[in-house]
Amino acid sequence: MSGFEQLFPGALPRLVMFDLDGTLVDSVPDLAAAVDNMLLKLGRAPVGIESVRDWVGNGVHMLVRRALANHIDGENVDEVEAERALELFNGFYEDGHELTVVYPGVRDTLKWLHKQGVEMALITNKPERFVAPLLDQMKIGRYFRWIIGGDTLPKKKPDPAALFFVMKMANIPASQSLFVGDSRSDVLAAKAAGVKCVALSYGYNHGRPIAEESPALVIDDLRKLIPGCLDLAAGITLPDAVQSPAGNPIVVVTRKLWMKVIKALARWRWRA
């Protein structure tokens, strides 16, 4: 039985909202390169890709602070140095995304959902300025009707504000929506919004198994959501002793035809 069949018996969700980093794309190599270049510019030693992989997921401000502290708590960091480091990081990261790749199964799943007429949105903690260029480079931006970055609204995940915003824009209730992510922040945001959450086991969750956060479903390939696409029984695992929250859906992010509308709205202050 596929993921959709388990979570939405007899129907599909009308709205699927997706996280980006660690869910649709593996962006850590480029993030790590930007972090290490930032640290070298500041006269510090680079930290490497494995440390960055454990630190991503809470926005670039926190990533920079963690790099400066060389610890996931990001504490005891000089604020002036943090601002300088953030400026350097943004400059290095904006230069390109040559090392970022789309995870297997992502394009197949997005294409299938599009053909089924399911609305999709993207909700990420990555700053909005980086999101659309990355989606275009990965050639998946056309699937998303709404794109919410980490600075689009006053609050970012794990706050559920972005999920509520997208569901209101789509006029689709939480019971017919789904969120797909890879981290604790994603699961907490979905639960707070009353939306079912599917979590990917391969993503970034600060080095912890995502099943510990008790999402409605854990899978290792997005295609395991689709009926008849893969040998689904082998890859879908429900967390132990956890009941799926009734009526919770997933939310996805889209652009292209709607990007002009969304950007216009963004200038009119649903962006931060």
Secondary structure as UniProt FT lines:
FT   HELIX           3..7
FT   TURN            9..10
FT   STRAND          15..18
FT   TURN            22..24
FT   STRAND          25..26
FT   HELIX           28..41
FT   TURN            42..43
FT   HELIX           49..55
FT   HELIX           60..69
FT   TURN            72..73
FT   HELIX           79..94
FT   TURN            98..99
FT   STRAND          101..102
FT   TURN            104..105
FT   HELIX           106..115
FT   TURN            116..117
FT   STRAND          119..123
FT   HELIX           128..138
FT   HELIX           141..143
FT   STRAND          146..148
FT   TURN            150..152
FT   TURN            157..158
FT   HELIX           161..170
FT   HELIX           174..176
FT   STRAND          178..181
FT   HELIX           184..193
FT   STRAND          196..200
FT   TURN            201..202
FT   TURN            206..207
FT   HELIX           210..213
FT   STRAND          217..219
FT   HELIX           222..225
FT   TURN            227..229
FT   HELIX           232..235
FT   TURN            240..241
FT   TURN            246..247
FT   STRAND          250..251
FT   HELIX           256..258
FT   HELIX           259..265
FT   HELIX           266..270
//
